[in-house]
Amino acid sequence: MSGAPLSAAAALLLRSLLARAGLDQDRILLSKFRSVDWQSLTFTGERHEIGLRLRGPGAEDALARLRDGLVEAEWDLHGHVVADILIVATRAASDGSIDVDLEALTLSD
């Protein structure tokens, strides 16, 4: 995947999501990562669309770890806060992999 480098908030969020899944990095494929600036009258941040493919044995368990308490999770994103995060879709592939689409909103603190 090529393109602009990830922002600080995006990189920290991705790192945290990968750790949360608990799979070796060679078993998680980043299929999509798109971030756009976002702002309201009082806050600034970014909206993120993330696509992950969880591969091989343990994909179901990794999905369960991602889902479990995702909305209430505490995120350590130095200088940023996860205001909203959810899994918007999952799809099982014929090879046993699971595609996961997430959306998140991070705010600068």
N, C-alpha and C positions, 0 to 999 in steps of 0.2 A: 504494500500500500504506500503510495507516495502522496505528497501534498505538504501543506504547511505543518510545522511542528505543533504539537499540542501545547495549549496554554498551561500555566502552572496548575490551575484548578483542574483542568482535564487530566493532566498527567497524574496528579495526586488521586483523583477519583478512580482512574483506571487501575492504578497500583493497588488501591484499597479493595476494589472489586475482585481483582485477580487473587489477592490474599484471602478474601472471604470465600471464594469458590473452593480453595484448598486443593487444587489440582496442580501438578507440575506444569510449568509454563509451556512445555512442549505439547501439552494436551489441551490448551486453550488457544483458539484462533480468534484474533480480532478481525472481524469481517467488516465492521463499519464504526467510525467514530466521527461525528460531526458536532461541532460546537458553534454557537452563534451568540453574539453579545445580546444581553437582555437588560432592561431597566424598567423601574417603576418610578413613581415620584420620589420615593425614599431609598430605594435600593438599586445596586448595580450588580450584575453577575453574568452568568452564561447558562444557556439551555444546551443540554447534551443529548444526542441520540447515539446509542451504543449498541453494536451488534457483536455478540460473542458466539463461538461454536465450541461447545464442551465435547471433547472427543474421548472415545474409548471407554473401558470399564470405569465405573465410578461417575459417569456423566450425570446419572439420576441423583446420586448423592450430592454432587457439586451443585446441581440446580436447587436441591432442597436447602443446602447451606446458603445459597444466594437469596432464596426466598424468605427463609426463616428470620423474622424480625427486621426485614430490610427497611421498612418505612420508619421504624423506631430506632434504628441503629445509630450509634455514636460514630462519627467520622472524624478522623484526624487529618484535616486538610489545611495545614498551617496557613492562616490568613483567609480561609474560605469556609463557608458553612453550607452543608447540603440542606436546602430548604424543602426539597421534594425529590423523591426517587421512587420509581416503580418499574416492575416488569410488565411490559405491554403485550408481549407475545412470546410463546415458545412453540417450537416445531421439532418433532422427532424426525431425524433423517434415517434413510434405509440402512446406513452403516452403524446405527446405534448412537450416533452423535445427536446432540440437542442444540438447536439454534435458539438463542435468547436475545430478545430485543428489550432494551431498557431505555428509559428517559429520565433525566435528572435536571434539576435546577440548582446551581451553586451560586451563592451570594458572596461578595467580598465583605469581610468584617472589619 
